[in-house]
């Protein structure tokens, strides 16, 4: 249809089209207010659409740059926690890598990768903490992260080697980059140099890679061989302990469905009684399709992509509706022109072309304005989305796409007015018949549609905002406020008891503990928990935290029953705490004192902690075991007195410099880290809020234009009513009531649709705020106030006008 219209428009005579353009410009000059409303509405709509196109394009490009992308898969594991409780995770046992490489010829390489780690590197007096990962030797062969210097095949072959980013190389070896004229030569000079890792031993720089592109879902500043991690953590050498991500490359001819089915039972084949199953997911799907329910893929970030594509379409449509409404509403002002042209032999086709040319010309001006807005506001858009979005303005494909959208909007905006106006009867027009009555019902329908979409966007925005506020304020079972934490390194780790005593002597500090991970980001799980009554088929994976004394007190975690770890009980190093979910999973009504075996160490359950959220609110609360390990925790956690954070930080920094002077001081706050975990959702909320405001603004522009036209058309009527004694309130009511009725109808239509859509969105969260009547009441009030503000000004202005002048009007 669109291609036909374009061909139809391009069959032109230059002189005729020059006449069309002159007429269009003349009409725009004669009706500046309406021209401005049309251009502004279309420009805002197009700018929103263009920004969404850029954002969606960015989302769809994530992880698509790897040469081996079509053959790369990530290994996922489903764990059955009982009826209807199947959890899907990418946490995999390190034992799996050799099995897949050796026993499945369809798999050419298997690579382990750790979660992000913060490690201190030093070179002489230069010392910095960097974020990076451990990975298997084939990492750079599978993934196409560009190397500036070094060899892909051997970059991670030596356990004492490290690959670093270009920015990290500049930080630690500035002389090389000052000496050599090119980055490549400088990077080559860095290869072979040594860096001290964690102030333990020297590692040789084996490769320098370009800084990781924003198009990668995996970020890192360094990559250490996986052997470096395994050699220091004996727990990973167990089938039941899952602490790595895993990726495989299949042969091009291999069928991933067949391979996925083959490896499904690998874990239970090597560990009798284990019922966890494996499957493969295309690596390029991991970013957008990451949500699973009962082992089935149910969406992920792709839902946001679809949502904003729909939002962009609706905003462009709302902007187009403004043009249609104003064009058909003002048809009476052009009726004489249409009648005369038809009387002089003008055909319906020629008139249609005239109005379409006017529409496309308006869209072109809006297109230029929208492009200028995109250029100007691109940095602000990146900040709004929380992503480093690069807009390649030199890419002709982007401009073709933008231009195509603008042309489609221009044709869509002008199509109905062109068909409607060109169909008017010349004889009736020249006899003085009105030309705008026929489009009144259509205009009302479009206004209802506009505001229905606005209602949906407003309800969606309020719901997203409420959910984010719910997340920020929800009682997680862990008191994350007033808790700072840092890595235990060097003397801080070796002399932790002395560190604890020094910190606790400061009245600004309430309590101190250590642990191997944050209680809000528990990632390690195990199947190595046993007890006498454990059923043979019991397959539950238990998340596990290794912690020191005062862990519950420092984290604000409550006991449901029993006691916490105490130095008065020497056997507590073999005893455990479990959460309420774990007690249910174990089938123990009264777990206190029950014998258990964790990793073949016999002990008892000494306490049950109340359930707390140890992962995202997208996930259910999982079974958890807390074990006492006073010497193994990687992090120190400090609870400060409210309002005394500055004193506590100063004391922490002093202790750090005293016990670990060779390490840079670095600490985090748990509530900041929690907020960072939901940064992506917050960005989505910001986008939704902006688009809802802009959609409402565009709708208001249209309503304002219609109200202005309505007031102009009823000028004489208003004058007569005022002469007959009608008050300002009565006239304003008459002018606004019709519009407000339409907005009320839009509320009735839009609210159920918004309810259905947002109920589905909230279903992605295991814990959500729900949809209350308050959201819809607020949306209704906001919509009515917006509509009233749009038409109220013109209505009051018309009601206050001099009736003498009004009676001289022809309308």
C-alpha positions in Angstrom: 0.0 0.0 0.0 2.7 2.4 1.0 4.8 1.7 -2.1 1.7 2.3 -4.3 1.1 5.7 -2.7 4.8 6.6 -3.2 4.6 5.7 -6.9 1.4 7.6 -7.1 2.9 10.7 -5.6 6.1 10.5 -7.8 4.1 10.6 -11.1 4.2 14.4 -11.3 4.5 17.3 -13.5 7.1 19.8 -12.1 4.9 22.8 -12.7 1.9 21.2 -11.1 3.9 20.2 -8.0 5.4 23.7 -7.8 1.9 24.9 -7.6 1.1 22.4 -4.9 4.1 23.6 -2.9 3.1 27.2 -3.3 -0.4 26.5 -2.1 0.9 24.5 0.9 3.2 27.3 1.9 0.5 29.9 1.5 -1.9 27.9 3.7 0.8 27.5 6.3 1.5 31.2 6.4 -2.2 32.0 6.6 -2.8 29.5 9.5 0.4 29.8 11.5 -1.0 28.4 14.7 -2.3 25.2 13.1 0.9 24.8 11.1 3.0 25.2 14.3 0.8 22.7 16.2 1.1 20.1 13.3 4.8 20.5 12.9 5.6 20.5 16.7 3.4 17.4 17.2 4.9 15.5 14.4 8.5 16.6 15.3 8.1 15.4 18.9 6.5 12.2 17.7 9.3 11.6 15.2 12.0 12.4 17.7 10.6 9.9 20.2 10.4 7.3 17.4 14.0 8.0 16.3 15.3 7.7 19.9 13.4 4.4 20.3 14.8 3.1 17.0 18.3 3.9 18.2 17.7 2.3 21.6 16.2 -0.8 20.1 19.0 -1.1 17.5 21.5 -0.9 20.4 19.6 -3.6 22.4 19.5 -6.0 19.4 23.2 -5.6 18.7 24.3 -6.7 22.1 26.7 -9.8 21.7 26.2 -9.9 17.9 29.7 -8.9 17.0 31.4 -12.2 17.7 32.6 -14.0 14.6 31.6 -17.4 16.1 28.3 -16.1 17.3 26.1 -18.5 15.3 28.0 -21.5 16.8 28.3 -20.1 20.4 26.0 -21.4 23.1 25.8 -20.9 26.9 25.2 -23.9 29.1 22.3 -23.6 31.5 21.1 -25.8 34.3 17.7 -26.5 35.6 17.4 -27.6 39.2 14.2 -29.1 40.5 13.3 -27.8 44.0 10.1 -29.7 44.2 6.6 -29.6 42.5 6.3 -26.5 40.4 9.7 -25.1 41.6 12.1 -25.6 38.7 14.9 -23.0 38.8 17.1 -22.2 35.7 20.6 -20.8 36.3 23.8 -20.3 34.5 25.9 -21.4 37.5 27.8 -24.5 36.4 30.3 -26.9 38.0 33.9 -26.6 36.8 34.0 -30.4 36.5 31.8 -30.2 33.5 34.3 -28.6 31.1 36.6 -31.7 30.6 33.6 -34.0 30.1 32.1 -32.0 27.3 35.4 -31.5 25.5 36.3 -35.2 25.7 33.0 -37.0 25.3 31.0 -34.9 22.8 32.7 -34.5 19.3 30.0 -31.9 18.3 31.6 -29.5 20.8 34.9 -28.1 19.6 35.6 -26.1 22.8 34.2 -25.5 26.2 35.1 -22.4 28.2 34.6 -21.6 31.9 34.2 -18.0 33.0 33.9 -16.6 36.5 31.6 -13.8 37.7 33.1 -10.4 37.8 35.9 -10.0 40.4 37.6 -7.0 41.9 41.4 -7.5 42.2 44.2 -5.2 43.1 47.1 -5.0 40.5 50.3 -3.1 41.1 53.4 -2.1 39.1 55.9 -0.5 41.3 54.2 2.5 43.0 51.2 2.3 40.7 48.4 0.3 42.4 44.7 0.1 41.3 41.8 -2.2 41.9 40.3 -3.5 38.6 37.2 -5.5 37.7 37.7 -8.6 35.6 37.2 -12.3 35.3 38.8 -15.7 35.2 38.3 -17.7 32.0 39.5 -20.8 30.3 42.4 -20.9 27.8 40.0 -20.9 24.8 38.3 -17.7 25.8 39.8 -15.4 23.2 39.4 -18.1 20.5 35.7 -18.3 21.1 34.9 -14.6 21.6 36.0 -11.9 19.2 37.2 -9.3 21.6 39.9 -7.5 19.5 43.5 -8.0 20.6 45.9 -5.1 20.0 48.9 -7.3 21.0 49.3 -11.0 21.9 48.1 -14.3 20.5 44.5 -15.5 20.9 45.5 -19.2 21.2 48.1 -18.7 23.9 46.9 -15.6 25.8 45.5 -17.6 28.7 47.5 -20.8 28.3 50.0 -20.0 31.0 48.5 -20.1 34.5 50.7 -17.1 35.5 49.6 -14.9 32.6 47.1 -12.1 32.4 45.3 -10.3 29.5 44.5 -6.6 30.1 42.5 -3.9 28.4 44.1 -1.0 26.6 43.0 1.5 29.3 44.4 -0.7 32.0 47.7 -1.0 30.1 47.8 2.9 29.9 47.2 3.0 33.6 50.0 0.7 34.6 52.5 1.2 31.8 52.2 4.9 30.9 55.8 5.2 29.7 55.2 2.7 26.9 52.3 4.8 25.5 54.4 8.0 25.9 57.4 6.4 24.1 55.8 4.6 21.1 54.0 6.5 18.4 51.1 4.1 18.0 48.8 2.2 20.4 49.8 -1.1 18.7 53.5 -0.6 19.3 52.9 0.5 22.9 50.7 -2.6 23.5 53.4 -4.9 22.0 55.9 -3.3 24.4 53.6 -4.0 27.3 53.3 -7.7 26.5 55.9 -9.6 28.4 55.9 -7.1 31.3 54.8 -8.2 34.7 52.0 -7.1 37.1 51.7 -8.1 40.7 48.3 -9.6 41.3 46.7 -9.1 44.7 50.1 -8.4 46.0 50.9 -12.1 46.0 52.9 -12.9 42.9 53.8 -11.6 39.5 51.8 -12.4 36.4 53.1 -11.8 32.9 51.0 -9.7 30.5 50.3 -12.0 27.7 47.9 -9.9 25.6 46.4 -6.4 25.4 42.8 -6.2 24.1 40.7 -3.2 23.1 38.4 -1.8 25.8 35.3 -4.0 25.8 32.6 -2.5 23.6 29.3 -1.4 25.0 27.8 -4.0 22.6 29.0 -6.7 24.9 26.9 -8.0 27.8 30.1 -9.2 29.5 32.4 -6.5 30.7 36.0 -6.8 32.1 39.2 -5.0 32.4 41.4 -8.1 32.7 41.2 -11.8 32.2 43.1 -14.2 34.3 43.4 -17.9 33.5 40.8 -20.0 35.2 43.5 -22.1 36.8 44.5 -19.2 39.0 41.0 -19.3 40.6 40.7 -23.1 40.8 44.1 -23.5 42.4 43.1 -21.3 45.3 39.5 -22.6 45.8 39.4 -26.4 46.3 35.6 -26.3 46.6 35.2 -25.9 42.9 36.5 -29.5 42.3 33.1 -30.9 43.3 30.2 -31.8 40.9 27.7 -30.3 43.4 29.4 -26.9 43.6 28.4 -24.5 40.9 30.5 -21.3 40.7 31.2 -20.7 37.0 29.5 -19.7 33.8 30.1 -22.0 30.8 30.1 -21.5 27.0 30.6 -24.0 24.2 31.3 -23.7 20.5 29.5 -26.3 18.3 30.7 -27.5 14.9 28.8 -25.7 12.2 27.1 -28.9 11.1 26.0 -29.8 14.6 22.3 -29.7 15.5 22.1 -27.7 18.8 18.8 -29.3 19.7 20.4 -32.8 19.4 23.5 -31.7 21.4 21.4 -30.1 24.1 19.5 -33.4 24.5 22.7 -35.4 24.6 24.2 -33.4 27.5 21.0 -33.2 29.4 21.9 -35.9 32.0 25.6 -35.4 32.2 25.5 -34.2 35.8 23.5 -37.1 37.2 25.6 -39.5 35.1 28.7 -38.4 37.0 27.0 -37.8 40.4 24.3 -40.4 41.2 21.2 -38.9 42.8 21.7 -35.5 41.1 18.7 -34.6 39.0 19.9 -31.3 37.6 19.6 -31.2 33.8 21.6 -29.2 31.3 20.6 -27.5 28.1 22.0 -25.1 25.5 20.9 -21.6 24.7 22.3 -19.6 21.7 24.8 -17.1 23.2 23.2 -14.2 21.2 19.9 -14.9 22.9 21.3 -14.7 26.4 20.9 -10.9 26.8 17.4 -10.5 25.5 15.9 -13.9 26.5 17.2 -14.5 30.0 14.0 -15.3 32.0 12.9 -18.8 32.6 9.9 -20.3 34.4 9.7 -24.0 35.3 12.6 -24.6 32.9 10.9 -22.8 30.0 12.1 -19.6 28.4 9.4 -16.9 29.1 11.0 -13.7 27.9 13.4 -11.2 29.4 14.7 -7.9 28.2 13.1 -8.5 24.8 9.8 -7.6 26.5 11.1 -4.1 27.0 12.2 -4.0 23.4 8.7 -5.0 22.2 7.1 -2.5 24.6 9.1 0.5 23.4 8.6 -0.5 19.7 4.9 -0.4 20.5 5.2 2.9 22.4 7.1 4.5 19.5 4.5 3.3 17.0 1.7 4.7 19.2 3.4 8.1 19.7 3.9 8.4 16.0 0.3 7.5 15.5 -0.9 10.0 18.1 1.1 12.7 16.3 -0.4 11.7 13.0 -3.9 11.8 14.5 -3.4 15.5 15.4 -2.8 16.3 11.7 -5.8 14.3 10.6 -8.1 15.9 13.2 -7.0 19.5 12.4 -7.1 19.0 8.7 -10.6 17.6 8.7 -11.8 20.0 11.3 -10.6 23.0 9.2 -12.1 21.6 6.0 -14.9 24.3 6.1 -12.2 26.9 5.7 -10.9 25.3 2.6 -14.3 24.2 1.2 -14.6 27.2 -1.2 -11.1 26.5 -2.5 -12.1 22.8 -3.1 -15.4 23.8 -4.7 -13.8 26.3 -7.1 -11.0 23.9 -8.1 -13.5 21.1 -8.8 -15.8 23.5 -10.7 -12.8 24.5 -12.9 -12.2 20.8 -13.7 -9.9 19.7 -10.9 -10.1 15.9 -10.4 -10.3 14.1 -7.1 -6.9 12.6 -7.9 -5.3 16.0 -8.3 -6.9 17.3 -5.1 -5.7 14.2 -3.2 -2.2 14.9 -4.4 -2.4 18.5 -3.3 -3.3 17.5 0.3 -0.8 14.7 0.4 1.9 17.0 -0.7 1.0 19.4 2.1 1.1 16.6 4.6 4.5 15.3 3.4 5.9 18.9 3.4 4.8 19.3 7.0 6.3 15.9 7.8 9.6 17.0 6.1 9.8 20.1 8.3 9.0 18.0 11.3 11.7 15.5 10.2 14.4 18.2 10.1 13.3 19.5 13.5 13.3 15.9 14.9 16.7 15.2 13.6 18.0 18.4 15.1 16.5 17.3 18.4 18.1 13.9 18.2 21.5 15.4 17.6 21.1 17.9 20.5 19.6 15.6 23.0 21.6 12.4 22.2 24.0 12.8 25.3 21.0 13.4 27.5 19.3 10.3 26.1 22.4 8.2 26.9 22.3 9.5 30.5 18.6 8.8 30.7 19.0 5.2 29.5 22.1 4.6 31.6 23.9 3.2 28.5 26.7 4.5 26.4 24.6 4.7 23.3 26.5 5.7 20.2 24.4 7.2 17.3 26.3 6.9 14.1 25.1 10.0 12.3 27.4 9.2 9.4 25.6 6.0 8.7 23.4 6.5 5.6 21.2 3.5 6.6 20.2 5.3 9.7 19.1 8.4 7.8 17.3 6.2 5.2 15.4 4.6 8.1 14.6 7.9 9.8 13.5 9.4 6.4 11.4 6.3 5.7 9.6 6.7 9.1 9.0 10.4 8.5 7.6 9.7 5.0 5.3 7.0 6.3 4.1 9.3 9.0 3.6 12.1 6.5 1.5 9.9 4.2 -0.4 8.4 7.1 -1.2 11.8 8.5 -2.4 13.2 5.2 -4.1 10.1 3.7 -7.5 10.4 5.3 -7.8 14.2 5.0 -6.8 13.9 1.3 -9.4 11.3 0.6 -12.0 13.0 2.7 -11.5 16.6 1.4 -11.2 15.5 -2.2 -14.5 13.7 -2.0 -16.5 16.8 -1.0 -19.3 17.7 -3.5 -18.5 20.9 -5.4 -22.1 21.9 -6.1 -23.1 21.6 -2.4 -20.0 23.5 -1.3 -20.7 26.4 -3.7 -24.3 26.5 -2.4 -22.8 27.2 1.0 -23.2 23.8 2.6 -20.7 23.1 5.5 -17.9 20.7 4.7 -16.8 19.6 8.1 -19.8 17.8 9.5 -19.0 14.5 7.8 -15.7 14.1 9.6 -16.9 14.9 13.1 -17.5 11.4 14.2 -14.2 10.3 12.8 -12.4 13.1 14.7 -14.1 12.1 18.0 -13.0 8.6 17.4 -9.4 9.7 16.9 -9.5 11.9 20.0 -10.7 8.9 22.1 -8.0 6.7 20.6 -5.3 9.3 21.3 -6.3 9.7 24.9 -6.8 5.9 25.4 -3.2 5.5 24.4 -2.2 8.3 26.7 -4.0 6.6 29.6 -2.2 3.4 28.9 1.1 5.1 28.9 0.3 7.1 32.1 -0.9 4.0 34.0 2.2 2.1 32.8 4.5 4.9 34.0 2.8 5.1 37.4 3.0 1.3 37.8 6.7 1.1 36.9 7.4 4.0 39.3 5.4 2.2 42.1 7.2 -1.0 41.5 10.6 0.6 41.6 9.6 2.4 44.8 8.4 -0.9 46.2 11.8 -2.5 45.4 13.6 0.4 47.1 11.5 0.4 50.2 10.7 -3.3 50.6 11.8 -5.1 53.7 14.3 -7.6 52.3 15.0 -9.3 55.6 18.4 -7.7 55.4 19.0 -4.2 56.8 21.1 -2.8 53.9 21.2 0.8 55.2 24.3 1.9 57.1 26.4 -1.0 56.0 29.7 -0.5 54.2 31.9 -3.3 53.0 35.3 -3.8 51.3 37.6 -6.5 50.2 39.8 -8.3 52.8 43.3 -8.0 51.4 46.8 -8.4 52.7 47.1 -7.7 56.4 43.4 -6.9 56.7 42.8 -10.6 55.9 45.7 -12.1 57.8 45.0 -10.1 61.0 41.3 -9.8 60.8 40.8 -10.2 64.6 43.1 -7.2 65.2 41.2 -5.2 62.5 37.9 -6.1 64.1 39.0 -5.0 67.5 40.3 -1.7 66.2 37.1 -0.9 64.2 34.8 -1.9 67.1 36.7 0.5 69.4 35.2 3.4 67.4 31.7 4.3 68.8 30.5 5.1 65.2 30.7 1.3 64.4 28.1 -1.1 65.8 29.3 -4.5 64.5 31.7 -6.1 62.1 31.8 -9.5 60.3 33.3 -11.1 57.2 31.8 -13.3 54.5 32.6 -14.7 51.1 29.8 -12.7 49.4 27.1 -10.2 50.0 23.8 -11.6 51.5 22.0 -9.7 48.7 24.0 -11.3 45.9 24.4 -15.0 46.9 25.7 -16.8 43.8 27.3 -20.0 45.0 25.2 -23.1 45.4 25.9 -26.7 46.4 24.3 -30.1 46.4 26.6 -31.3 49.1 24.2 -31.0 52.0 23.0 -34.3 53.5 21.0 -35.4 56.5 19.8 -38.8 57.8 16.2 -38.5 56.5 17.1 -37.1 53.1 15.1 -38.9 50.4 17.1 -40.6 47.6 15.4 -38.5 44.9 16.0 -35.2 46.8 17.8 -32.9 44.3 17.6 -29.5 45.8 20.6 -27.2 45.3 21.3 -25.1 48.4 22.7 -21.6 48.1 25.6 -21.2 50.6 27.3 -18.4 52.4 30.5 -18.8 54.3 30.6 -16.2 57.1 32.3 -15.2 60.3 31.0 -14.3 63.7 28.4 -11.6 64.1 27.1 -12.1 60.5 23.4 -12.0 61.4 23.9 -9.0 63.7 25.8 -7.0 61.2 23.4 -7.7 58.3 20.3 -7.2 60.4 19.0 -10.8 59.6 16.5 -12.1 62.1 16.4 -15.6 63.7 13.2 -17.5 63.5 14.5 -20.0 66.1 17.7 -21.3 67.6 20.9 -19.3 68.0 23.6 -17.8 65.8 27.3 -18.8 65.7 29.3 -18.1 68.9 33.0 -18.4 69.8 31.8 -20.1 73.0 30.9 -23.2 70.9 34.0 -24.6 69.2 32.0 -27.1 67.2 30.1 -24.3 65.3 32.7 -24.6 62.5 30.8 -27.8 61.6 27.3 -26.5 62.4 25.1 -24.6 60.1 22.3 -22.1 60.0 19.5 -22.5 57.4 16.7 -20.3 56.2 13.0 -21.1 56.5 12.8 -22.1 52.9 15.6 -24.6 53.4 13.9 -26.1 56.4 10.7 -26.7 54.3 12.8 -28.1 51.5 14.5 -30.6 53.9 11.1 -31.6 55.2 12.1 -30.8 58.8 9.3 -29.4 61.0 11.7 -28.8 63.8 15.2 -28.7 62.3 17.0 -27.5 65.5 19.6 -30.0 66.6 19.1 -32.2 63.6 22.3 -33.9 62.3 23.6 -32.7 58.9 26.6 -33.2 56.8 28.0 -30.4 54.6 30.8 -31.4 52.3 31.3 -34.5 54.5 31.7 -32.5 57.7 29.3 -33.7 60.4 27.4 -31.1 62.4 23.9 -30.0 63.5 21.4 -27.2 62.6 21.8 -24.6 65.4 19.4 -22.0 64.0 16.8 -21.1 61.4 16.9 -17.6 60.0 13.9 -15.8 58.7 13.8 -15.8 54.9 15.4 -12.8 53.3 15.9 -11.8 49.7 19.4 -12.9 48.7 18.9 -12.4 44.9 16.8 -10.2 42.6 13.1 -9.6 43.3 12.6 -11.3 39.9 13.5 -14.6 41.7 11.9 -16.6 44.5 13.6 -17.0 47.8 15.8 -20.1 47.5 17.0 -22.6 50.2 20.0 -21.2 51.9 22.8 -22.6 54.2 25.1 -20.3 56.2 28.3 -22.0 57.4 30.9 -20.6 59.8 34.3 -20.0 58.4 36.1 -17.4 60.5 39.1 -17.2 58.2 37.8 -17.6 54.6 35.6 -14.6 54.0 36.7 -12.3 51.1 34.8 -9.2 52.3 34.5 -7.3 55.6 31.1 -5.8 56.4 30.8 -2.9 58.9 27.5 -1.7 60.3 27.7 2.0 61.3 25.5 4.0 63.6 22.9 6.1 61.8 24.3 9.5 61.1 27.9 8.5 61.9 28.9 7.2 58.5 31.6 9.8 58.0 33.4 8.8 61.2 33.1 5.1 60.4 34.5 5.6 56.9 37.5 7.5 58.3 38.1 4.7 60.8 37.8 2.1 58.1 40.3 3.9 55.8 42.7 4.3 58.7 42.5 0.6 59.5 42.9 -0.3 55.8 46.1 1.9 55.4 47.5 0.5 58.7 47.0 -3.2 58.0 47.2 -3.2 54.1 49.2 -0.2 53.0 50.1 -1.8 49.8 46.5 -2.0 48.6 44.3 0.9 47.5 41.4 1.8 49.8 38.1 0.9 48.3 34.7 0.4 49.9 31.0 0.2 48.9 27.7 0.7 50.6 25.2 -2.1 50.4 22.3 0.2 49.6 24.2 1.7 46.7 25.0 -1.8 45.3 21.3 -2.7 45.7 20.3 0.3 43.7 22.8 -0.5 41.0 21.3 -4.0 40.6 18.1 -2.3 39.5 19.7 0.4 37.5 18.4 -1.1 34.3 14.8 -1.2 35.6 15.2 2.4 36.7 16.3 3.4 33.2 13.3 1.7 31.7 11.2 3.6 34.2 12.8 6.9 33.2 12.2 6.2 29.5 8.6 5.2 30.1 8.0 8.4 32.1 9.4 10.6 29.4 7.5 8.9 26.6 4.2 9.1 28.6 4.8 12.8 29.2 5.5 13.4 25.5 2.6 11.4 24.4 0.3 13.4 26.7 1.9 16.6 25.4 1.2 15.6 21.7 -2.4 14.7 22.6 -2.8 18.1 24.3 -1.5 19.9 21.2 -4.2 18.2 19.1 -6.8 18.9 21.7 -5.7 22.5 22.0 -5.9 22.9 18.2 -9.4 21.4 18.1 -10.5 23.6 21.0 -9.1 26.7 19.2 -10.9 25.8 16.0 -14.1 25.0 17.9 -14.0 28.4 19.6 -13.4 30.1 16.3 -16.4 28.3 14.7 -18.7 29.2 17.6 -17.7 32.8 18.0 -21.1 34.2 16.8 -22.9 31.7 19.0 -20.9 32.7 22.0 -21.6 36.4 21.4 -25.4 35.7 21.2 -25.3 33.7 24.4 -23.5 36.4 26.2 -25.9 39.1 25.0 -28.8 36.9 26.2 -27.1 36.7 29.7 -25.1 33.5 29.7 -22.2 33.6 32.2 -18.6 32.7 31.7 -18.9 29.4 33.5 -21.8 28.4 31.4 -20.0 29.1 28.2 -16.8 27.5 29.3 -18.8 24.4 30.2 -20.4 24.2 26.8 -17.1 24.5 25.1 -15.3 22.0 27.2 -17.9 19.4 28.0 -17.8 17.6 24.6 -14.1 17.2 24.8 -14.1 16.0 28.4 -16.8 13.4 27.5 -14.4 12.1 24.9 -11.6 11.9 27.4 -13.9 10.2 29.9 -14.7 7.6 27.2 -10.9 7.2 26.6 -10.4 6.5 30.3 -13.1 3.7 30.2 -11.4 2.1 27.1 -7.8 2.6 28.1 -7.9 1.6 31.7 -8.7 -2.1 31.2 -6.1 -2.4 28.5 -3.5 -0.8 30.8 -4.5 -3.2 33.5 -4.1 -6.3 31.4 -0.7 -5.1 30.0 0.8 -4.1 33.4 -0.4 -7.2 35.1 1.6 -9.1 32.6 4.6 -6.9 33.2 4.4 -7.2 37.0 4.2 -11.0 36.5 8.0 -10.8 35.7 8.7 -10.1 39.3 8.4 -12.8 41.9 7.4 -10.0 44.4 5.5 -7.0 43.1 3.4 -4.1 44.4 0.3 -5.1 42.5 -2.1 -2.8 40.6 -4.4 -0.9 43.0 -7.3 1.5 42.2 -5.0 4.4 43.2 -3.0 4.1 40.0 -6.1 4.4 37.9 -7.5 7.2 39.9 -4.3 9.2 39.6 -4.1 8.4 35.8 -7.7 9.6 35.4 -7.1 12.8 37.3 -3.9 13.5 35.4 -5.6 12.8 32.0 -8.6 15.0 32.9 -6.4 17.8 34.1 -4.3 17.6 31.0 -7.4 17.7 28.8 -9.0 20.5 30.8 -5.8 22.5 30.6 -5.6 22.0 26.8 -9.2 23.2 26.1 -9.7 25.5 29.1 -7.5 28.3 28.0 -9.2 28.7 24.7 -12.7 28.3 26.2 -12.1 30.9 28.9 -10.6 33.2 26.3 -13.6 32.8 24.0 -16.0 33.3 27.0 -14.3 36.5 28.0 -14.3 38.0 24.5 -16.2 41.2 23.6 -19.7 40.0 22.4 -20.0 43.0 20.0 -16.9 41.8 18.1 -18.1 38.2 18.3 -21.5 39.2 16.7 -19.6 40.7 13.7 -18.1 37.3 13.0 -19.2 35.0 10.2 -18.9 31.9 12.4 
